[in-house]
């Protein structure tokens, strides 16, 4: 039903307008229903503009993000299967960009979160490898350091993690987030709000 309702509106918009509309729905969502409404919009965009990098990027990001909010492990992996399909298309279009590498890392981290005990070696390794590649392409991308900080924040102090270890990553990301533009939806700018929340916890 949601797809049927969204389709007519989508036809009247260009790629940027459709992505902007979906992203506004996504960022204003307060529950899973709202997130899935936005996700349906992103999936529609990726279907209509299948050969556009940004369309596949946001469909991948949306599905991966929602997987981190989902409570059912099976459903998490189903969402991530969809996300990885879009990641593959995204990387075929522009796999060498820093944003593609960062999002590939983010989806790997979401996979890890489904079953940390059994997935840490494979998926944290994949995450870190992609973040290192992204750093070589564009060391000024704030999402790199935000994503580097999250696992450190959640890692027990006993194993070398914790707030004090994670804080410098979030601080660096904060500085870089402050310099990025948020006017062009095809140039991703997500993560600033989440980074600020982690930094606030580090300062508690």
C-alpha positions in Angstrom: 0.0 0.0 0.0 2.8 2.4 0.9 4.5 1.7 -2.4 1.3 2.3 -4.3 0.7 5.6 -2.6 4.3 6.8 -3.1 4.6 5.9 -6.7 2.6 8.7 -8.3 4.4 11.3 -6.3 7.8 9.8 -7.3 6.9 10.1 -11.0 6.6 13.9 -10.6 10.0 14.4 -9.0 13.6 14.2 -10.1 16.2 12.1 -8.3 17.3 14.8 -5.9 13.8 15.8 -5.0 12.7 12.2 -4.4 15.8 11.5 -2.2 15.3 14.7 -0.3 11.6 13.8 0.4 12.5 10.3 1.5 15.3 11.6 3.7 13.0 14.1 5.4 10.6 11.3 6.2 13.5 9.2 7.4 15.0 11.8 9.8 11.6 12.8 11.2 10.5 9.2 11.9 9.9 8.5 15.6 9.1 4.8 15.4 9.6 1.8 13.2 6.5 2.5 11.1 7.9 5.9 10.2 11.3 4.4 9.3 9.7 1.8 7.1 7.6 4.4 5.3 10.9 6.2 4.5 12.6 3.0 3.6 9.8 2.2 1.1 10.4 5.6 -0.5 14.2 4.9 -0.7 13.6 1.5 -2.2 11.3 3.0 -4.8 13.9 5.6 -5.7 16.5 2.9 -6.1 14.2 1.0 -8.4 13.4 4.0 -10.6 17.0 5.3 -10.7 18.8 1.9 -10.6 21.8 3.2 -12.4 22.3 6.2 -10.1 24.9 5.9 -7.3 23.0 8.1 -4.8 19.7 6.1 -5.2 21.5 2.8 -4.3 23.5 4.5 -1.6 20.5 5.7 0.4 18.5 2.5 -0.1 21.5 0.6 1.4 21.9 3.1 4.2 18.2 3.1 5.1 18.0 -0.7 5.3 21.2 -1.0 7.3 20.1 1.7 9.7 16.7 0.1 10.3 18.4 -3.2 11.0 20.2 -1.6 14.0 16.8 -0.6 15.4 15.1 -4.0 14.7 14.9 -6.5 17.6 14.5 -9.7 15.7 17.8 -11.2 14.5 16.3 -12.9 11.5 14.6 -9.7 10.4 17.9 -7.8 10.9 19.7 -10.1 8.5 16.8 -9.8 6.0 17.2 -6.1 6.0 20.9 -6.4 5.6 20.6 -8.8 2.7 18.6 -6.0 1.0 21.2 -3.4 2.0 24.1 -5.5 0.7 22.3 -5.9 -2.6 22.2 -2.1 -2.9 25.8 -1.8 -1.7 26.9 -4.1 -4.6 25.1 -1.9 -7.1 26.5 1.2 -5.5 30.1 -0.2 -5.6 29.6 -1.2 -9.3 28.8 2.4 -10.0 31.4 4.1 -7.9 33.1 1.7 -5.5 36.3 3.8 -5.1 34.7 6.8 -3.5 35.1 7.5 0.2 31.4 7.5 0.8 31.0 4.1 -0.9 33.7 2.7 1.3 32.2 4.3 4.4 28.8 2.9 3.7 30.2 -0.6 2.9 31.9 -0.4 6.4 28.6 0.7 8.0 26.7 -2.3 6.6 29.5 -4.6 7.8 29.2 -3.1 11.3 25.4 -3.7 11.2 26.1 -7.3 10.3 28.4 -7.6 13.2 25.7 -6.2 15.6 23.3 -9.1 14.7 25.6 -11.6 16.4 28.7 -9.9 17.9 30.2 -13.0 19.5 30.3 -15.0 16.3 30.7 -12.2 13.7 33.3 -9.8 15.2 36.3 -11.2 13.4 34.8 -11.2 9.9 32.7 -8.1 10.0 34.8 -5.8 12.2 37.7 -6.7 10.0 35.7 -5.8 6.9 34.5 -2.6 8.5 38.0 -1.4 9.5 39.5 -2.3 6.1 37.0 -0.2 4.3 37.4 2.7 6.7 41.1 2.7 6.1 40.6 2.8 2.4 38.2 5.6 2.8 40.7 7.5 4.9 43.2 7.3 2.0 40.7 8.7 -0.4 39.3 11.5 1.8 40.7 11.8 5.3 38.3 14.7 5.9 35.2 12.5 5.8 33.7 12.8 9.3 31.7 9.5 9.0 35.0 7.6 9.0 35.9 8.8 12.5 32.4 8.5 13.8 32.3 4.8 12.7 35.7 4.2 14.2 34.6 5.5 17.5 31.4 3.5 17.9 33.0 0.1 18.3 35.6 1.5 20.7 32.8 3.1 22.8 30.9 -0.2 23.0 34.0 -2.3 23.7 34.6 -3.1 27.4 37.5 -1.3 29.1 38.9 -4.7 29.9 39.5 -5.2 26.1 40.9 -1.8 25.5 37.8 0.2 24.7 35.4 2.5 26.6 34.5 6.2 26.6 38.0 7.6 27.0 39.3 5.6 24.0 36.3 6.5 21.8 36.1 10.2 22.6 39.0 11.4 20.4 37.3 9.8 17.4 34.0 11.6 18.1 35.8 14.9 18.7 37.6 14.7 15.4 34.3 13.8 13.7 32.6 16.7 15.3 35.1 19.2 13.9 34.8 17.7 10.4 31.0 17.5 10.6 31.0 21.3 11.3 32.6 21.9 7.9 30.5 19.8 5.7 27.6 21.1 3.6 24.1 19.7 4.0 22.4 21.2 1.0 23.0 18.5 -1.7 21.3 15.2 -0.9 23.6 13.4 -3.3 26.6 14.3 -1.1 25.9 12.4 2.1 25.9 14.3 5.4 24.3 11.8 7.9 25.9 10.9 11.2 26.3 14.3 12.9 23.4 13.9 15.3 24.5 10.4 16.3 28.1 11.5 16.7 27.0 14.3 19.0 25.0 11.9 21.1 28.0 9.6 21.6 30.2 12.5 22.4 27.8 13.7 25.0 27.9 10.2 26.6 31.7 10.4 26.6 31.5 13.7 28.5 29.1 12.4 31.2 
